[in-house]
Amino acid sequence: MKTVNVAIIGHKFMGKAHSNAWANINKFFDAPLKPVLKVACGRDEKGTREFADTWGWQDVETDWRKVVERKDVDIIDISTPTDLHAEIAVAAAQAGKQIFCEKPVAVSYAQARQMYEAAEKAGVVHYLNHNYRRVPAISYAKKLIEEGKLGRIYHWRGAYLQDWIMDPGFPLTWHLQKKHAGAGPHFDLGSHSVDLARYLVGDIAEVTAMTSRFIEKRPLPGAGAGTFSAGAAGKESGEVTVEDAAFMVARFEKGALGSFETSRFAGGRKNFNTFEIYGSKGSIAFNLERLNELQYLSLEDDGDQQGFRTIMVTNATHPYVGAWWPPGHIIGYEHEFHHAVLDFLKAVDGKGKVEPNLLDGMREMQVLEAALQSAETGRAVKVSDVK
Ligand SMILES: NC(=O)c1ccc[n+]([C@@H]2O[C@H](COP(=O)([O-])OP(=O)(O)OC[C@H]3O[C@@H](n4cnc5c(N)ncnc54)[C@H](O)[C@@H]3O)[C@@H](O)[C@H]2O)c1
């Protein structure tokens, strides 16, 4: 079987989720290439070595530039904090590597554009990891929409809510610093919601938004602090420079109206990525915390017994799930990453395209930045006005 050499930069939350998919993809799917886990890169050698040993990465590096320059690496997997994505992606493209990049694509629209242009100039395959597109229930929702089951779409109602930083003692990790994250939940969670809205409903023309910060200062992070992990809090404190919640309303290019709520201060909501889509012929609703299920209502069927039905999206005929378990034997969060890796490998093998990619990243950053401008000025902002 043809192999392809992968290097991963960043080895914590996403590092683990991606490694699992690179390592196991060929066990479940008939992928055209077999990934070889060549190099893992992180800042501390000991932690990176432990990670590499656990997941089967052959080598360890502490300098990402050396990784990008290696002749024996074909794919660069970017799983670092967001501010590093652009520099790594541009260098990877210039070195002719295929790019598998975490979201949000970058800390600004300008960076996202640079990344897209560099990847296109180099002619490399580029993928942006909005893994939720490949939750089978969401891929299936796309199919229903394409079949016209919802008719003309009137509304998108999205909410992506978490609560992991509500404790004021939670440290000032990179997620809470504008220079590293670009923005707060609006970028982190909102990028996923905007990607799903663009995927299922279409492009967004205009937005209005409000943001709020509830906690101004937090202890500096100590050892072990990261995504969802407080680690050991430091003694000194620093300023939070991103919003804690953002609400955005949007007009889609085809006329639908949308609302997007993002917050990390929604007590009890752990990874509550939900959306509802209302159309002239039907509606759908999805909640990631019950990811095997899709709620569907047909306005044309069922007479006065009409109501939302729950479709268990676990049949072999549904997208991706046939490769896993028999119907009803449900799948979870980690499976989405396999689906992403599968489609990415197909594109790498066939020198084709995969979506979402850095072009989608650029477009969604334009929407997200337009919303930040709106929050600052109190006015609606046209997405195309963000340059
Ligand atoms: N697709 C998703 O649903 C999803 C979920 C969580 C995070 N993310 C995204 O993935 C990216 C990483 O997030 P995470 O949660 O894994 O963060 P994390 O804090 O858990 O891990 C970040 C990793 O990057 C490494 N790193 C930082 N600076 C580095 C450098 N200069 N050189 C090499 N390695 C460096 C750190 O050592 C660490 O291993 C972010 O862009 C985030 O938005 C995506």
The ligand as an SDF file (V2000), in Angstrom:
LIG
                    3D

 44 48  0  0  0  0  0  0  0  0999 V2000
  -11.4800   20.9770   15.6930 N   0  0  0  0  0  0  0  0  0  0  0  0
  -11.8540   21.2040   16.9400 C   0  0  0  0  0  0  0  0  0  0  0  0
  -12.9720   20.9440   17.3350 O   0  0  0  0  0  0  0  0  0  0  0  0
  -10.8730   21.8130   17.9030 C   0  0  0  0  0  0  0  0  0  0  0  0
  -10.9750   21.5830   19.2820 C   0  0  0  0  0  0  0  0  0  0  0  0
  -10.0180   22.1480   20.1250 C   0  0  0  0  0  0  0  0  0  0  0  0
   -9.0160   22.9620   19.6080 C   0  0  0  0  0  0  0  0  0  0  0  0
   -8.9650   23.1950   18.2740 N   0  0  0  0  0  0  0  0  0  0  0  0
   -7.9130   24.0410   17.6800 C   0  0  0  0  0  0  0  0  0  0  0  0
   -6.6930   23.3030   17.6330 O   0  0  0  0  0  0  0  0  0  0  0  0
   -5.5820   24.1620   17.8790 C   0  0  0  0  0  0  0  0  0  0  0  0
   -4.8200   23.6240   19.0790 C   0  0  0  0  0  0  0  0  0  0  0  0
   -5.6820   23.6030   20.1980 O   0  0  0  0  0  0  0  0  0  0  0  0
   -5.5120   22.5630   21.3980 P   0  0  0  0  0  0  0  0  0  0  0  0
   -6.8030   22.5650   22.1220 O   0  0  0  0  0  0  0  0  0  0  0  0
   -4.9360   21.2970   20.9310 O   0  0  0  0  0  0  0  0  0  0  0  0
   -4.4410   23.3830   22.2710 O   0  0  0  0  0  0  0  0  0  0  0  0
   -3.5500   22.8370   23.4400 P   0  0  0  0  0  0  0  0  0  0  0  0
   -3.2040   24.0250   24.2730 O   0  0  0  0  0  0  0  0  0  0  0  0
   -4.1750   21.6500   24.0740 O   0  0  0  0  0  0  0  0  0  0  0  0
   -2.2330   22.3150   22.6550 O   0  0  0  0  0  0  0  0  0  0  0  0
   -1.4260   23.1950   21.9030 C   0  0  0  0  0  0  0  0  0  0  0  0
   -0.1490   22.4640   21.5230 C   0  0  0  0  0  0  0  0  0  0  0  0
    0.6680   23.3220   20.7170 O   0  0  0  0  0  0  0  0  0  0  0  0
    2.0080   23.2390   21.1730 C   0  0  0  0  0  0  0  0  0  0  0  0
    2.7560   24.4400   20.8100 N   0  0  0  0  0  0  0  0  0  0  0  0
    2.5570   25.7110   21.2150 C   0  0  0  0  0  0  0  0  0  0  0  0
    3.4990   26.5220   20.6810 N   0  0  0  0  0  0  0  0  0  0  0  0
    4.3010   25.7280   19.9130 C   0  0  0  0  0  0  0  0  0  0  0  0
    5.4530   25.9560   19.1180 C   0  0  0  0  0  0  0  0  0  0  0  0
    5.9830   27.1780   19.0150 N   0  0  0  0  0  0  0  0  0  0  0  0
    6.0150   24.9180   18.4730 N   0  0  0  0  0  0  0  0  0  0  0  0
    5.4890   23.6710   18.5730 C   0  0  0  0  0  0  0  0  0  0  0  0
    4.3970   23.3870   19.3220 N   0  0  0  0  0  0  0  0  0  0  0  0
    3.8210   24.4130   19.9860 C   0  0  0  0  0  0  0  0  0  0  0  0
    1.8600   23.0660   22.6660 C   0  0  0  0  0  0  0  0  0  0  0  0
    3.0610   22.5660   23.2330 O   0  0  0  0  0  0  0  0  0  0  0  0
    0.7110   22.0510   22.7030 C   0  0  0  0  0  0  0  0  0  0  0  0
    1.1990   20.7620   22.5030 O   0  0  0  0  0  0  0  0  0  0  0  0
   -6.1630   25.5570   18.1020 C   0  0  0  0  0  0  0  0  0  0  0  0
   -6.1130   26.3010   16.9160 O   0  0  0  0  0  0  0  0  0  0  0  0
   -7.6160   25.2900   18.4850 C   0  0  0  0  0  0  0  0  0  0  0  0
   -8.4940   26.3410   18.1520 O   0  0  0  0  0  0  0  0  0  0  0  0
   -9.8510   22.6150   17.4260 C   0  0  0  0  0  0  0  0  0  0  0  0
  1  2  1  0
  2  3  2  0
  2  4  1  0
  4  5  1  0
  4 44  2  0
  5  6  2  0
  6  7  1  0
  7  8  2  0
  8  9  1  0
  8 44  1  0
  9 10  1  0
  9 42  1  0
 10 11  1  0
 11 12  1  0
 11 40  1  0
 12 13  1  0
 13 14  1  0
 14 15  2  0
 14 16  1  0
 14 17  1  0
 17 18  1  0
 18 19  2  0
 18 20  1  0
 18 21  1  0
 21 22  1  0
 22 23  1  0
 23 24  1  0
 23 38  1  0
 24 25  1  0
 25 26  1  0
 25 36  1  0
 26 27  1  0
 26 35  1  0
 27 28  2  0
 28 29  1  0
 29 30  1  0
 29 35  2  0
 30 31  1  0
 30 32  2  0
 32 33  1  0
 33 34  2  0
 34 35  1  0
 36 37  1  0
 36 38  1  0
 38 39  1  0
 40 41  1  0
 40 42  1  0
 42 43  1  0
M  CHG  2   8   1  16  -1
M  END
$$$$
